[in-house]
């Protein structure tokens, strides 16, 4: 039985007895922006010099506390703009929080935006090597996995053509296949299940479940509550950057589906 499967089993040791993998205490994240839209660098300089613009603070997360222990699979739910993706970026080490304590114990593999790092004029093969290194692989390791990635993506006849010649579906298959070659300790998934056509969706979903079983801890961000229920034993509900509820998945998802926010969350 895998760690994540054990965590969903009633016979698992008490929550207090399992090792902390991720802990945040009072984590907040602030973005600084401007009230007016700036269409060019020249306009930005002009407005700044003349003092005709006002800088504003936008808080994506406010005072977020969470704990993920070995074997946990944590779902994160909330409306658009709730701070879910910002939380993923912080946990993946791609940003530093404005305030608070963030403690992540283990190597994080984050599947966030498929294909975001593709170089359109490079071949699919070159993009596998480039993106593999970006995801934290050693070059020699990704070279050893290259043919398996090509086969999984079903792109044997196109892998040596520039990515700009690929259809949207082909790019999605290639991106997922690169990302799914990881061997995670802590796995973060942000709305990635079910890419490509129907047959590839089934294959990618199976691979995702394999990744879940291999990991020590899992974070899943999804608007698909069926996915959250299927994969996660605990769930965090964010609203406007603040934690509304945290606890067993069925309890939190039921509250989220009801759409009823506590008064303090409504005020925020």
N, C-alpha and C positions, 0 to 999 in steps of 0.2 A: 504494500500500500504506500502510495506517495505521501509526502508531507501535506500537500494540499488536500488530498483525499482523506487523510487521517483527521485533518482539522474539521472536516464536515461530518465525521463520524462521532457518535455520542460517546464512544469509548476513549476518545483522545484525552490526554492529560489536561488538567485544569489550565485555563488561560494564563493564570499567574505563573505557572511552571514553565512556560515556553519562552525561549529567548526573544528579546526585542530585536527586530530587524530594522524598523523605521519608527522614529518618534519625532514629532514636532510639538513645540511648546510656544504658544503665542505667536505663531508665524504670520507675518503680514507682508504684503507686497504692494508697493506703490509705483505707479507709472506717472511720469511727468509729461504733460502735453500742453497744447495751447488751445484757447477757446476758438479761434478762427482757423479755418483750413488754409494751409499754405501750399500754393501750387508750384512754387519754384524756390530754389536756393536764394535767388536774388530777392524775392519777396520776403523770405525769412529774415535776411540780413536787414532789409529796409524796415520792416516792422519792429525788429529788435532794437535797432539804432534809434528809432523815433519813439520808442516806448509805446507803440500803438497796439500792443498785444498783451494778453494776460496769461501767465502760466498757471495751470491748474493741476492739482493732484488727483489722480484717479486710483482708488484703492481696489485692486483686484482680489486681494485676500485680507481679512482682518481677524487677527487673534485666533488662528486655526490650531487646534490641538488634536492630534491623532496618534494612535499607536498601532503598529502592525507587528505581530509576532510571527515567529517561524511557523509556517504552515497556513497562515492566514491568506485568504483571497478577499481583498477589499474592493467593493464596488463604489463608484463615485457618481452620484446623480445630481441633477439640477438643471435649471433652464439655461439657455444660451446666455453667456455673460456672467454666469454664477462664479467663475474662477476655477473651473475644473481643469482646463488646459494649462493655466498658470501653475496650479498645484503640481501637475505632471512635470512641467519644465523645472520646477524647483527640486522635486524629488530626483529627477534625472541628472541634476547637477549642471543644467544648462543656464541657470540663473541663480543669483544669490538673493535671499529674502532681504527686505528692507529692515525688518526687525524680527526678533524671536530666535529660537534655537531649533536647528534642523540637524538631526542625527540619522544618517543612513549607513548601515553596517553591511556592506556587501557590494558587489559589482552590479550596477543597474543597466539593464537592456531596455530601451524605450522604443516602442514602435508608435511613432507619433504621426508624422505626415508622410505618407507614401510618395516617393518619387521627388520630394522637395529638393534633393541635392543632385538630381540628374543634370549632366552636361549634355545638351542636346546634340552637339556636333561630334561627341565621342560615340564609339560603338557601344552596344549593349555589354559586350565583354569588358571593355575598359571601365564602364560605369559600375559593373559588379565589383571590380577591384577597388575603385575609388570609394564607393559607398560602403564596402565592407570594412575598409580601414577607418572610415568616418564613424562606423558603428562600434569600433573598438577591437576589431580583429587584427591580428598580425597578418602582414601581407602574405607570408608563406601559408598561413592557415586558410585564408580566403582563396588562394590559388588552388589549394588542395580540395576545396569544396566547389570550385567553379563549375565543373561539369554537372554536378548534382543540382546546382542552382539553375543552370540552363535547362536541364531536363525537367525540373519541377515547374519552371515557368512556361514550358512547352514552346520554346523559342529557338530550337536548334537551327532552323532555316533562316533566322533573322539576326542572330546574335552578333554577327560581324558587320551589321549595317548601323548607321548613325541612329541614335534614339529619336531624332526629329522625324524619322520616317515611320515610327511606330504609331499604331492607333492608341487611343486612350486605354483600351482594355489590355493591350500588350504592355504598355508602360506600367499599368497597375499590377499585372502578373509578375513582371520583372522586379518591381519594387518590393512586393510582398515576399517573393522568393529569396531576395537578398536578406531582408529583415528576418525571415523565418529560419535562416541558417544559424542563428545565434544559439548559444547554450547558456541560458540565463540563470543567475542567482536570484535577482529581483527583476521581475518582468512588469513593465508598464504598457498597457494597451489603451490607445485613445481612438475609439470608433474605427476599428480596423477589420472586424470580422466580415467575411463575405464579400471579397473583392472579385471582380471579373465576371465571367458568364456563369451560368448555373452549375456546370460541371466543375469549374475551377472553384466556385464558392464552396462546394461540398468538400473538395480536396483541401482548400485553405482552412476551413473550419476544423477538419480533422487534425491538421498540422497545428492549429492554434491550441487545441486541447492537449496535444503532445507537449507543447511548450509549457502549458500550465502545469502539467504533471511533473516536468523537470525542474521547475523553479522552487525556490525556498519561500518566496512570497510573491503575491500577485496584486497589482492595482489595475482595475478595469474601469475606464470611463466610457459610458454608453447611454444613449437615449433609449436603447432597446432594453426594456426592463426584463424581458425574457432571458436575454444574455446575462444580465446581472444576477437573476435568480439561478440560472444554470451554473454559473462559474463562481459565485461569491458567497462566502459564509457570513461576511459582515459588510455593511454599507454605510457610507457617509453621504449626507444630504447637504449640499451647499446652496445658499441663496444670497446673491449680491455679496459674495466673498466671505460670508459667515457660515459657521456650522449651525444648521437647523436641528439635525438629529444624527446620531451615530449609534450603531448597535447591530443586532442580528438582522440579516437581510430581509426576511419576511416582514418584520415589524416596521423597519424604516421604509421599505418600498410601499407597503400598504399606506403609511402616512403620506408618502410622496404622491401616490396615486389619488388620494383623497383631495389633494390640492389645498389642504388647510394649513396655513402658516401660523405659528405661534404669534402672539401680539408683538413681541419684541422683534421678530423677524419682519413682520409687516412694517413696523416703524423704521427698520433699517433700510 
